[in-house]
Amino acid sequence: MFVLSETARRKYSASKYQHFVSGHKFTRKEKILIAREVGIQVDKLLYANPSPITKVLSLYENKNNQDLMEYIVKRDDEILNYVLGK
């Protein structure tokens, strides 16, 4: 369920990023904060969208050879209802 409270979403997303480990460029805490902020920005964009999202395009970069792969996921109400427990 989508929670309207931004504070509640920030707290929830922070709990999901406890597995990050410190890297060379960012500390563990910085990685968590960055991931939380990206999540909040995505939430705001999706919530502000007036029409239902029927298709999502995702790009994946192979880190070994920099090849890009494009995945298109179309809305499937049967799967959506199952995931949402309806």
C-alpha positions, 0 to 999 in steps of 0.5 A: 500500500502506498503511504502518503506520509513522506516521513513514513516512506523515508523511514520504510526505505531506510530500513530496506537499505541496511545491507549496503556496505561502505565503498571507496566513493561513499560511506555506508551512511551516504549510500543509504541516504542517496538510495532513500532520496532516489526512492522519495523522488520516484515516489513523488513522480509516480504519485503526481502522474495523473494517468495510470502507468501501463508500461515501464522501460528499464535499462540495464548496463552490463558492467563487464562490457558496457552493453545496454539491455532494454526491458519493457514491462507492461501492466498485468492486472492479474499479477498486480492484484496478486502482489497487492493481495486483492 
